[in-house]
Amino acid sequence: MLGTESLWLQWGGHPDALIGLIVLESAYLMGVGPLRQRYRLADDVDPRKISTFTLGVLVIFVAVLSPIHAVAEKYLFSVHMTQHVLITLIAPPFLIIGTPDWLIRPLLRPNWAFRGLKILTNPIGAFLVFNLVFSIWHLPSLYHMSVTNHGVHFAEHLLMIGTGVLVWWPLTSTMPELPKMSPPIAMLYMFGLSLGQIILFGALVFATEPLYEFYVNAPRISMLTPLADQQIGAVIMKIGGGVLFLGLLIVIFFRWFGEEEQKRIADSEKRRSQYESYYQDKGPELEDIPT
């Protein structure tokens, strides 16, 4: 079994991934800074937006340029699955929430761009595309290509981040033109997402032998067998998706319930006020009625 001390010091990864993240963050800062002022896109920008977007970029940085990537790429499927959870379920909502609507809107001025994004961010379309892409990349043949060919691996991660943005858009959109779902629909959507990868989970966790030859032949850096590593990866995937979406479902339910209760109380108070006002106005007339 190999020692792991040096592995957890391997920060850096592939230069193209670092360059891509620098370009992404720089383009964002240009958009909310000089370009915003030059084209009068908005009077100012909420600093919390910048912090939120940057946090999303940092999550991707940790996933693809930290020791997580070194271990995932060469040794452990379970760590690779952790990497996929980070880039599909954790980073995308920060990127969406952190991007002001006025920064996105100019990119959608061509009708085809707006229509295309509207179709892709439709809850049903986003659900299907995300789960299809995620599952296909975990087919043994494609998975082997991704861990043995950097170009394929890079494309895999781009697709996963992109479809992660699509699947989170209906829940976190900041654009009135492409609005968030209503709470009841959002809860159904999240329940579906919590179950969306159940087939892949079952295939990984109930397999009687490892599905990925690459990790069977990889040097051992832990006491885990390849099959146990695969099963742990499946559990990480399921916990990452299931617990996250079910937790959000509960939060949205109680928030929605609280808002509906406040509306009910406000409507009741309004009706009571109207009732009292009506009888106050009618008071003198009622007094004139002979007994």
Buried (B, 14 or more C-beta within 10 A) or exposed (E): EEEEEEBEEBEEBBEEBBEBBEEBBEEBBEBBEEBBEEEEBBEEBEEEBBEBBBBBBBBBBBBBBBBBBBBBBBBBBBBBBBBBBBBBBBBBBBBBBBBBBBBBBEEBEEEEEBEEBEEBBBBEBBBEBBBEBBBEBBEEEEBBBBBEEEEBBBBBBEBBBBBBBBBBBBBBBBBEEBEBBEBEEBBEBBEBBBBBBEEBBEBBBEBEEBBBEBBBEBEBBBEBEBBBBBBBBBBBBBEBBBEBBBEBBEEBBEEBEEEEEEEEEEEEEEEEEEEEEEEEEEEEEEEEEEE
